Amino acid sequence: MQNPFESGHIKNYLLLYASVVVIMILFFLASTLFNDVKTVEKKVFKASASEELKDKRVKSIEKETQTKTLKSKLKLMDVNY
């Protein structure tokens, strides 16, 4: 294998590296110039909606516990050991 520094091939490697860097810069410039960025409106949520959701969750949890106790076929022991 020949040493690229002695044979003069280093110039080709540097040109290849420089061309890759230039192509990357051109793609970056093209993407920033031609990319249309849309403004996003800020969304505002109602504060009462979260309270309603909490009430619904509490009610659904209560219903689940009631149905689980009614459907249970196993009886737990009265005294824990």
Sequence and secondary structure as in RCSB ss.txt:
>XXXX:A:sequence
MQNPFESGHIKNYLLLYASVVVIMILFFLASTLFNDVKTVEKKVFKASASEELKDKRVKSIEKETQTKTLKSKLK
LMDVNY
>XXXX:A:secstr
   HHHHTTHHHHHHHHHHHHHHHHHHHHHHHHH            HHHHHHHHHHHHHHHHHHHHHHHHH    
  SS  
